[in-house]
Amino acid sequence: MMECTWCLLNPPTLHDILFSILMLGGIALFSTLAARAEGRMWRTINRHDGERRALQRQITLGKSHLR
């Protein structure tokens, strides 16, 4: 009787293993850099958001003075 075993038809070569590790490292590096860039973007937007509100208030006050 033949046993059911999990096996690969062709075991991965050293080249395949190194390539896979290199690609996973690249994905991890890209993910880290993307997360940092997103964090910087959100900090920039939030910082300018208050300035935009203040500018909008000034415009509104200026318009009300012209009326």
Protein Blocks (a to p, Z undefined) as FASTA:
>chain_A
ZZdddddfbacdfklmmmmmmmmmmmmmmmmmmmmmmmmmmmmmmmmmmmmmmmmmmmmm
mmmmmZZ
